[in-house]
Amino acid sequence: AQSVTQLGSHVSVSEGALVLLRCNYSSSVPPYLFWYVQYPNQGLQLLLKYTSAATLVKGINGFEAEFKKSETSFHLTKPSAHMSDAAEYFCAVSAANSGNTPLVFGKGTRLSVIA
Amino acid sequence: SAVISQKPSRDICQRGTSLTIQCQVDSQVTMMFWYRQQPGQSLTLIATANQGSEATYESGFVIDKFPISRPNLTFSTLTVSNMSPEDSSIYLCSALQGTEAFFGQGTRLTVV
């Protein structure tokens, strides 16, 4: 079984400040890990994914995440927040190498960016 | 990457009626899924839509309430039956291509 815990349902940062959204996972098998972003009234867009290659993954819009097996974490970061980054962010996990399994999502973190 | 068209984008329905949501993918995909996202909540998997066989439902979801069709590798429908206000939610279609899941824009359902 797999699960994801996102610490903090709401994070608020100033424009230009570091963005850090936390995600911890639980998986009995090697995981694939994902971050998705959801803007108001829109579907989910993939930001980045970890699929057992490089542990530091770079995604779109300047975001990156680092897979740390020892900490079972996959935190999302961005050096400098923009107003346009305000959205809901979801961390998700699936089972690597098991083929065709659905994603299990965390509860989401709403990011607010203050001017 | 796969592009998913989902419709309707939103609807307001009377309680006791049914709504069918359609999901069209622009390429053949092996796996399609249906999720529900209640207001302010995360995504909960309803079922896996299997091509050529019955859908596989998650705990708490049943076929009589959420019948699903998957007639081919690019199309699926989800019906929300005998609706009540508790069914008000966003319903999302997802398709798996390789290691990446793609999502439709969602259907925002309000039951009055």
Interface residues (C-beta under 8 A of the other chain):
Chain A: Y32 F34 Y36 N41 Q42 G43 L44 Q45 L46 K49 T51 F90 A92 S94 N100 P102 L103 V104 F105 G106 K107 G108
Chain B: I4 Q6 T30 M31 F33 Q41 S42 L43 L45 T48 L92 S94 L96 T99 E100 A101 F102 F103 G104 Q105 G106 R108
